[in-house]
Amino acid sequence: MIYWSLALSFMKIGLLGFGGGYAMIALIQREVTRFGISGFEFIDILALSQITPGPIGINTATYAGYKAAGTLGACVATFSNVVPTFILMVLFAGLYYSVRKNNAIETAFKSLRPLFIGLIASSIIVMARDIRIWTDHKAMIIFAASFLLLYRFRVDPVLVIILAGTVGLVIY
Amino acid sequence: MKKYLDLFFVFAKVSFFTLGGGLAMLPLVEREVTQKHGWLTREEFLDILGISQSMPGIMILNVATTVGYKILRIRGAVCAALATILAPFVSILTIAWFFAGIKDDPDVIKVFYGIRPAVMALVLIPVISLSRAANIRGPAVFVSVAVTLAIGVLRIHPAYVILAGILAAVMRIFLQRNAP
């Protein structure tokens, strides 16, 4: 049943999604392929989640759930994504004073940072494959220009997306 | 009751008015919670932030849950978490309804052809900033590259890579503890 597999997938994403929203992308990217969401569509979802309020994790869960099984699917995906971690946090909220001085967790987290970076980088590779960027010179130019705007000139991401969309409309 | 409403309103507001993910919301949450409402001290907030970042899931939601729990126990946690979800859920659902009707329009298709490479660039930014902040060098570079290739090229499921990473981190702690 679609709702059950949505719930399972998004619980998995919620429980294994360490290292922040960007690191979570790789996991979501892979899991949503189960629900007939193409690589193209996933990137579109990411774009929309950047220009709408809220964390990437919730935005992508809601959208993917909707794509897979309508409004009820959106509810199931969002809640499954959120509930397991919510329970963990409530359990931890009572304990966290004892955890706080424990630098084992901090050490563990520090040693995982290269992993998080690799996770984020891998999602870019998957996107590049999905849109076959090497066959599309226009896309390569937009990629390079967007990077320059974001990195060198610190232009707001929302503005960069709007700009890239406008350029797309004109040159494609 | 007023406290529940305040709590709900703070997280709903922060979630609604910040674009581009959880990190952008943090300063706002901190100001509301520690200064404007004075529910927690700055020190307490930083503790909550620390634990929220080392737990899985959506960081800002972990912050909301813990702040809510600290102030009003389980009901507070539910209240703050629901408030955080509300705006993104409603706005994405609205867009999804709307988008379903226009996604086959030739102009919309062109717009998204332009947007997709920009999204790639957007995701590249945290790769660079995190590598710098964490001062990644030596064997750590190898780990990052190996993870990138394992998922991106060999198409190994990220879940296995994450589980392997956690296992390695736990083992490392044990080895360090037992070292002479």
Interface residues (C-beta under 8 A of the other chain):
Chain A: K12 G14 L15 L16 G17 F18 G20 G21 Y22 M24 I25 A26 L27 R30 F40 I43 D44 L46 A47 L48 S49 Q50 I51 T52 P53 G54 P55 I56 G57 I58 N59 T62 Y63 Y66 K67 T71 A74 T78 N81 V82 P84 T85 F86 L88 M89 V90 F92 A93 G94 Y96 Y97 V99 R100 A104 I105 E106 T107 A108 F109 K110 S111 L112 R113 P114 L115 F116 I117 G118 L119 I120 A121 S122 S123 I124 I125 V126 M127 A128 R129 I131 I133 K138 A139 M140 I142 F143 A144 S146 F147 L150 Y151 P157 V158 V160 I161 L163 A164 G165 T166 V167 G168 L169 I171 Y172
Chain B: S15 F16 F17 T18 L19 G20 G21 G22 L23 M25 D47 I48 G50 I51 S52 Q53 S54 M55 P56 G57 I58 M59 I60 L61 N62 T65 T66 Y69 K70 I74 A77 A81 T84 I85 A87 P88 F89 S91 I92 L93 I95 A96 F99 D107 I109 K110 V111 F112 Y113 G114 I115 R116 P117 A118 V119 M120 A121 L122 V123 L124 I125 P126 V127 I128 L130 S131 A134 I136 A140 V141 V143 S144 V145 A146 V147 T148 L149 A150 I151 G152 V153 H157 P158 A159 V161 I162 L163 G165 I166 A168 A169 V170 R172 I173 Q176 R177
